[in-house]
């Protein structure tokens, strides 16, 4: 259901046609955000790239848009575009950050009957993505102990980035070999470890997803 929230919220963002409607569309996202994050710091870390992108989009729109450069009208147009991209991305980032990859895989494979190979590969990829932060800490700490630079050293950061990339590629190769050895390339049907029943929380998630999809359209109607 968390995936559905991100998808329908992204669809609803296409209704944003004014900066007023964009601000109203952001209101339920701001109210629901505390339910999707475990801490204020974690939520801000997730939203920082989005907010920086939105600010950059507002600036470039105000500078290079159809309205006179950096005029009041241009900044309002930039605010509209910034609100739209935030409404498009923020719900998915906040919701999907709380997704349990294993439960997601059981739901996609066991309930929606999606291909087992695609589901298993996606789940393994999500799990490995969640471990990238820990792997980065290990790599940078090991390089610092060897005297290869500090955390802010460009040389150390470049080397650690390359090491992380190599580790990710090696892990992807091992994952592919493990899946092939377990018959994912040829198996037609597979069993799933856990059931994926529908609960009241799922129904609430559907209601939230539908609300985020419809609300931007209503917001535009309210502002005229």
C-alpha positions in Angstrom: 0.0 0.0 0.0 2.9 2.3 0.6 4.0 1.8 -3.0 0.4 2.7 -4.1 0.6 5.9 -2.1 3.7 7.0 -4.0 2.2 6.1 -7.4 -1.2 7.8 -6.9 0.4 10.9 -5.3 2.7 11.2 -8.3 -0.3 11.0 -10.7 -2.2 13.6 -8.7 0.7 16.1 -9.0 -0.2 16.6 -12.6 -3.2 18.6 -11.5 -1.0 21.3 -10.0 -1.5 24.4 -12.3 -0.8 27.3 -9.9 1.4 28.1 -6.9 -1.7 28.4 -4.7 -2.9 24.9 -5.7 0.6 23.6 -5.2 0.7 24.9 -1.7 -2.7 23.4 -0.9 -1.6 20.1 -2.4 1.4 20.0 -0.1 -0.7 20.5 3.0 -1.8 16.8 3.5 1.7 15.6 2.7 3.1 17.8 5.4 0.4 16.5 7.9 1.0 12.9 7.0 4.8 13.0 6.8 5.3 12.3 10.6 3.6 9.0 10.1 6.2 7.9 7.6 9.4 8.9 9.3 11.0 7.6 12.5 12.7 10.9 13.4 12.8 14.5 12.3 16.4 14.1 11.2 15.7 11.1 9.1 12.8 12.8 7.4 14.9 15.9 6.6 17.6 13.7 5.2 15.1 12.1 2.8 13.6 15.4 1.8 16.8 17.5 1.4 17.6 16.3 -2.2 13.9 17.0 -3.1 13.9 20.4 -1.6 17.2 21.3 -3.2 15.9 20.1 -6.6 12.7 22.1 -6.1 14.7 25.2 -5.2 16.9 24.8 -8.3 13.8 24.3 -10.5 12.2 27.4 -9.1 15.4 29.4 -9.8 15.8 28.2 -13.4 12.1 28.7 -14.1 12.2 32.3 -12.8 15.4 33.0 -14.7 14.6 31.3 -18.0 10.8 30.8 -18.1 8.3 32.5 -20.3 7.7 35.4 -17.9 10.2 38.3 -17.7 13.4 37.1 -16.0 13.3 37.2 -12.2 10.1 39.2 -12.1 7.3 38.6 -9.6 5.4 36.7 -12.2 8.5 34.6 -13.0 9.0 33.7 -9.3 5.3 32.7 -8.9 5.7 30.4 -12.0 8.9 29.0 -10.4 7.0 28.4 -7.1 4.3 26.5 -9.0 6.9 24.2 -10.6 8.7 23.7 -7.3 5.4 22.8 -5.6 4.5 20.4 -8.4 7.8 18.5 -8.3 7.6 18.3 -4.5 4.1 16.9 -4.7 5.3 14.4 -7.4 8.3 13.0 -5.5 7.9 13.7 -1.7 5.1 11.2 -0.9 6.9 8.3 -2.6 10.2 9.1 -1.0 8.6 9.3 2.5 6.4 6.3 2.0 8.8 4.0 0.3 11.5 4.7 2.9 9.3 2.7 5.4 8.7 -0.3 3.1 9.8 -3.7 4.3 11.4 -5.2 1.1 10.6 -8.8 2.1 7.0 -8.0 2.8 6.8 -6.1 -0.5 8.2 -9.1 -2.4 5.7 -11.5 -0.7 2.8 -9.1 -1.7 4.0 -8.6 -5.3 4.7 -12.3 -5.9 2.1 -14.0 -3.7 -0.9 -11.6 -4.1 -0.3 -9.8 -7.5 1.3 -12.9 -9.1 4.2 -10.9 -10.6 7.1 -12.9 -12.1 9.2 -14.4 -9.4 12.5 -13.5 -11.0 11.6 -9.8 -11.3 10.3 -9.7 -7.7 13.2 -11.5 -6.1 15.7 -9.4 -8.0 13.9 -6.2 -7.0 13.7 -7.2 -3.3 17.4 -8.2 -3.2 18.2 -4.8 -4.9 16.2 -2.9 -2.3 17.9 -4.8 0.6 21.4 -4.1 -0.8 20.5 -0.4 -1.3 19.6 -0.2 2.3 23.0 -1.5 3.2 24.9 1.0 1.1 25.1 3.5 4.0 26.7 0.9 6.3 29.1 -0.3 3.6 30.1 3.3 2.9 30.9 3.8 6.6 33.0 0.6 6.6 35.0 1.6 3.5 35.7 5.2 4.7 36.6 4.1 8.2 39.0 1.5 6.8 40.7 4.1 4.5 41.0 6.6 7.4 42.7 3.9 9.6 45.2 3.3 6.7 46.0 7.0 6.6 44.5 7.6 3.2 42.8 10.9 4.2 40.0 12.3 6.2 36.3 12.2 5.6 36.5 15.5 3.7 39.5 14.6 1.6 38.6 14.6 -2.1 41.1 11.8 -2.8 39.7 9.6 -0.1 36.1 10.3 -1.1 36.9 9.5 -4.8 38.6 6.2 -3.8 35.8 5.2 -1.4 33.2 5.9 -4.1 35.1 3.7 -6.6 35.4 1.0 -3.9 31.6 1.2 -3.2 30.8 0.9 -6.9 33.0 -2.1 -7.3 31.4 -3.7 -4.2 27.9 -3.1 -5.7 28.9 -4.6 -9.0 30.4 -7.6 -7.4 27.3 -8.1 -5.2 25.0 -7.8 -8.3 27.1 -10.6 -10.0 26.8 -12.8 -7.0 23.1 -12.2 -6.8 22.6 -13.1 -10.4 24.5 -16.3 -10.0 22.7 -17.2 -6.8 19.3 -16.7 -8.5 20.2 -18.8 -11.5 21.5 -21.6 -9.3 18.1 -21.6 -7.5 16.2 -22.0 -10.8 14.8 -18.5 -11.2 15.7 -18.5 -14.9 13.5 -21.5 -15.8 11.0 -22.0 -13.0 7.4 -21.1 -13.9 5.8 -21.1 -10.5 7.3 -20.6 -7.0 6.1 -20.6 -3.5 6.4 -17.5 -1.2 7.7 -17.6 2.4 5.0 -15.5 4.0 1.3 -14.8 3.3 0.2 -11.3 2.4 -3.3 -10.7 3.8 -5.2 -7.5 3.5 -5.6 -5.7 6.9 -7.3 -2.5 8.1 -4.0 -0.7 7.7 -4.0 -1.6 4.0 -7.5 -0.2 3.6 -6.4 3.0 5.3 -3.4 3.1 2.9 -5.7 2.9 -0.1 -7.8 5.7 1.3 -4.7 7.9 1.8 -3.5 7.1 -1.7 -6.8 8.0 -3.3 -6.9 11.2 -1.2 -3.5 12.2 -2.4 -4.5 11.5 -6.0 -7.7 13.5 -5.8 -6.7 16.4 -3.5 -4.6 18.3 -6.0 -7.5 18.5 -8.4 -9.8 19.7 -5.6 -7.1 22.2 -4.5 -7.0 23.7 -8.0 -10.8 24.0 -8.0 -10.7 25.8 -4.7 -8.2 28.4 -5.8 -10.1 28.9 -9.1 
